[in-house]
Amino acid sequence: MKKLLRGIVDFRKNTRLSCKDTFAQLALGQEPDTLFIACSDSRVVPNLFASSDPGDLFVVRNVGNLVPACGDEDHSASDESEAAAIEFALSSLPVTDIVICGHSECGAMEALVHGRKLVEPSNLRSWLRHGEKSLEQLDSGRNLGTPRQEPHNLLSQLNVLAQIEHLKTYPLVLKRLNEGTLRLHGWWFDIQEADVYEYDSSEDKFHLIDEEYAGVLLGRLDS
């Protein structure tokens, strides 16, 4: 907390004036083009590794970057927070892309690997059920090509794909996909190397987003 307070003072002294006009403009409204769903882990900082500015990302963060599947009557099968964010992003903001970003050394994935029933806090144990389908893929021996192949890290990659499938259970998401006005992306952040990977469904693997592969992805977005 002390670091946060000192950081605010530093922001006021050294940064505030240079970005005040930007925030004044943003006060009139936001126009992010990307909904970014990430883990609450303090080591995952999307604005840093994606070099994004205020107003670029509409962000949802929770333990394990999970998206409860849509249930009956187009209603979330669990807590409504993630569902509300998805609906707001797609109905009230100019969002054209959704990124689900997992990461290495994820505590939520480690808990799933060791068994959700062993998790003592009851709310956390219940919440993690939204990641259990990924365990089936882990047990099948599926390999997604990243250098981090420890069970909890591989599970976190498989979990990204499972949550993308959960996204597709929402009628508004499916509608926009069918219209061709929405793209879904699976990212994975390697904390140790500070590298970001994107899942390529045509190869069933995660590719490192370096300058060369970023060019490929940018070309796809322009096509």
C-alpha positions as CSV (number, residue, x, y, z in Angstrom):
1,M,0.0,0.0,0.0
2,K,2.9,2.4,0.8
3,K,4.2,1.8,-2.7
4,L,0.8,2.7,-4.2
5,L,0.6,5.9,-2.3
6,R,4.1,6.9,-3.2
7,G,3.3,6.0,-6.8
8,I,0.3,8.3,-6.9
9,V,2.5,11.2,-5.6
10,D,5.1,10.3,-8.3
11,F,2.3,10.2,-11.0
12,R,1.1,13.7,-9.9
13,K,4.6,15.1,-10.0
14,N,6.0,13.5,-13.1
15,T,3.3,12.1,-15.4
16,R,-0.1,13.7,-14.7
17,L,0.4,16.8,-16.7
18,S,1.7,15.0,-19.8
19,C,-1.4,12.7,-19.9
20,K,-4.1,15.0,-18.5
21,D,-5.4,15.9,-21.9
22,T,-5.7,12.2,-22.8
23,F,-7.8,11.5,-19.7
24,A,-9.9,14.6,-20.3
25,Q,-10.8,13.2,-23.7
26,L,-11.5,9.7,-22.2
27,A,-13.8,11.3,-19.7
28,L,-16.2,12.0,-22.6
29,G,-16.4,8.2,-23.3
30,Q,-14.4,5.1,-24.0
31,E,-13.9,3.3,-27.4
32,P,-11.8,0.2,-26.7
33,D,-11.7,-2.3,-29.6
34,T,-10.6,-5.2,-27.4
35,L,-12.1,-7.1,-24.5
36,F,-9.2,-8.5,-22.6
37,I,-9.9,-11.4,-20.1
38,A,-7.0,-12.1,-17.9
39,C,-6.0,-13.6,-14.6
40,S,-6.0,-11.5,-11.4
41,D,-2.4,-12.6,-10.8
42,S,-0.3,-9.5,-9.9
43,R,2.5,-10.5,-12.2
44,V,0.3,-10.3,-15.3
45,V,0.2,-6.7,-16.6
46,P,-1.5,-6.4,-20.0
47,N,-0.9,-2.7,-20.4
48,L,2.9,-3.3,-19.9
49,F,3.5,-6.3,-22.2
50,A,1.1,-5.1,-24.9
51,S,2.3,-1.5,-24.6
52,S,-1.3,-0.3,-24.6
53,D,-2.6,3.1,-23.6
54,P,-5.5,4.2,-21.4
55,G,-8.8,3.5,-23.2
56,D,-7.4,0.7,-25.4
57,L,-8.5,-2.3,-23.4
58,F,-11.8,-3.2,-21.7
59,V,-10.4,-5.5,-19.1
60,V,-11.9,-8.4,-17.0
61,R,-9.7,-10.1,-14.5
62,N,-10.5,-13.0,-12.2
63,V,-8.8,-16.0,-10.7
64,G,-7.7,-18.3,-13.5
65,N,-9.0,-16.1,-16.4
66,L,-12.2,-18.1,-16.4
67,V,-15.5,-17.5,-18.3
68,P,-18.5,-19.4,-16.9
69,A,-20.5,-20.9,-19.7
70,C,-23.8,-19.5,-20.6
71,G,-26.7,-21.4,-19.1
72,D,-30.4,-21.5,-19.6
73,E,-32.3,-18.5,-21.0
74,D,-29.0,-16.9,-22.2
75,H,-28.0,-16.4,-18.5
76,S,-24.6,-17.1,-17.1
77,A,-24.2,-20.5,-15.4
78,S,-22.5,-18.8,-12.5
79,D,-21.7,-15.3,-11.2
80,E,-23.0,-12.7,-13.6
81,S,-20.0,-10.4,-13.5
82,E,-18.1,-11.9,-16.5
83,A,-21.3,-12.3,-18.5
84,A,-22.3,-8.7,-17.8
85,A,-18.8,-7.5,-19.0
86,I,-19.1,-9.6,-22.2
87,E,-22.6,-8.3,-23.0
88,F,-21.6,-4.7,-22.2
89,A,-18.5,-4.9,-24.3
90,L,-20.3,-6.3,-27.3
91,S,-23.5,-4.2,-27.1
92,S,-22.2,-0.8,-25.9
93,L,-18.6,-0.6,-27.0
94,P,-16.9,-0.9,-30.4
95,V,-15.2,-4.2,-29.4
96,T,-14.2,-6.3,-32.4
97,D,-11.8,-8.7,-30.6
98,I,-11.8,-10.7,-27.4
99,V,-8.5,-12.0,-26.0
100,I,-8.4,-14.6,-23.3
101,C,-4.9,-14.5,-21.7
102,G,-3.6,-17.3,-19.5
103,H,-0.1,-17.3,-18.0
104,S,2.6,-19.5,-16.6
105,E,2.9,-20.4,-12.9
106,C,-0.8,-19.8,-12.4
107,G,-2.0,-20.7,-8.9
108,A,-5.5,-21.5,-10.1
109,M,-4.1,-24.1,-12.5
110,E,-1.8,-25.6,-9.9
111,A,-4.9,-26.0,-7.6
112,L,-6.7,-27.8,-10.4
113,V,-3.8,-30.1,-11.1
114,H,-3.6,-31.1,-7.5
115,G,-7.4,-31.5,-7.1
116,R,-10.0,-28.9,-6.7
117,K,-11.5,-30.8,-3.7
118,L,-8.3,-30.0,-1.8
119,V,-8.9,-26.2,-2.0
120,E,-10.1,-25.0,1.4
121,P,-11.7,-21.7,0.7
122,S,-15.2,-22.7,-0.4
123,N,-15.8,-19.9,-2.9
124,L,-12.5,-20.5,-4.6
125,R,-13.1,-24.2,-4.7
126,S,-16.5,-23.6,-6.4
127,W,-15.2,-21.0,-8.8
128,L,-12.4,-23.3,-10.1
129,R,-15.0,-25.7,-11.4
130,H,-15.1,-23.6,-14.6
131,G,-11.6,-24.8,-15.4
132,E,-12.1,-28.5,-14.8
133,K,-12.9,-29.4,-18.5
134,S,-9.3,-28.4,-19.3
135,L,-8.1,-31.3,-17.1
136,E,-9.6,-33.8,-19.6
137,Q,-7.4,-32.4,-22.3
138,L,-4.4,-32.5,-20.0
139,D,-5.0,-36.1,-19.3
140,S,-5.2,-36.9,-23.0
141,G,-1.6,-35.8,-23.5
142,R,-2.3,-32.9,-25.8
143,N,0.8,-30.8,-26.5
144,L,0.5,-27.2,-27.6
145,G,4.1,-26.5,-28.5
146,T,5.2,-23.9,-25.9
147,P,8.5,-24.4,-24.0
148,R,6.7,-24.6,-20.6
149,Q,5.4,-28.1,-20.4
150,E,5.0,-28.6,-16.7
151,P,1.5,-29.9,-16.0
152,H,0.2,-26.7,-14.4
153,N,1.6,-24.6,-17.3
154,L,0.2,-26.9,-20.0
155,L,-3.1,-26.9,-18.2
156,S,-3.1,-23.1,-18.2
157,Q,-2.7,-23.2,-22.0
158,L,-5.4,-25.7,-22.4
159,N,-7.6,-23.6,-20.1
160,V,-7.3,-20.7,-22.5
161,L,-8.8,-22.8,-25.2
162,A,-11.6,-24.1,-22.9
163,Q,-12.6,-20.6,-22.0
164,I,-12.8,-19.6,-25.6
165,E,-15.3,-22.4,-26.1
166,H,-17.2,-21.1,-23.1
167,L,-17.3,-17.7,-24.7
168,K,-19.0,-19.3,-27.8
169,T,-21.9,-20.4,-25.6
170,Y,-23.1,-16.8,-25.3
171,P,-25.7,-15.9,-28.0
172,L,-24.3,-12.4,-28.5
173,V,-20.8,-13.8,-29.0
174,L,-22.0,-16.5,-31.4
175,K,-24.1,-13.9,-33.3
176,R,-21.1,-11.6,-33.8
177,L,-18.9,-14.5,-34.8
178,N,-21.4,-15.6,-37.5
179,E,-21.7,-12.0,-38.7
180,G,-17.9,-11.9,-39.0
181,T,-17.7,-8.8,-36.7
182,L,-15.9,-10.5,-33.9
183,R,-12.6,-12.4,-33.5
184,L,-11.5,-14.5,-30.5
185,H,-7.9,-14.9,-29.5
186,G,-6.1,-17.2,-27.1
187,W,-2.9,-15.7,-25.6
188,W,-0.5,-17.1,-23.0
189,F,2.1,-15.1,-21.1
190,D,5.3,-16.7,-20.0
191,I,6.2,-14.8,-16.8
192,Q,9.8,-16.1,-16.6
193,E,10.7,-15.0,-20.1
194,A,8.2,-12.1,-20.4
195,D,7.1,-13.6,-23.7
196,V,3.5,-13.7,-25.1
197,Y,2.2,-16.5,-27.3
198,E,-1.0,-16.7,-29.5
199,Y,-2.8,-19.9,-30.2
200,D,-3.0,-20.9,-33.9
201,S,-5.9,-23.2,-34.5
202,S,-4.7,-24.3,-37.9
203,E,-1.5,-25.8,-36.3
204,D,-3.0,-26.5,-32.8
205,K,-0.1,-24.8,-31.1
206,F,0.9,-21.5,-29.4
207,H,3.2,-19.4,-31.4
208,L,5.6,-16.9,-29.8
209,I,4.5,-13.4,-30.8
210,D,7.9,-12.0,-32.1
211,E,8.3,-9.4,-34.8
212,E,8.0,-12.0,-37.6
213,Y,4.8,-13.7,-36.2
214,A,3.3,-10.4,-35.3
215,G,3.5,-9.5,-39.0
216,V,1.7,-12.6,-39.9
217,L,-1.1,-11.8,-37.4
218,L,-1.3,-8.2,-38.5
219,G,-1.7,-9.5,-42.1
220,R,-4.6,-11.7,-41.0
221,L,-6.3,-8.8,-39.4
222,D,-6.1,-6.7,-42.5
223,S,-7.4,-9.5,-44.8
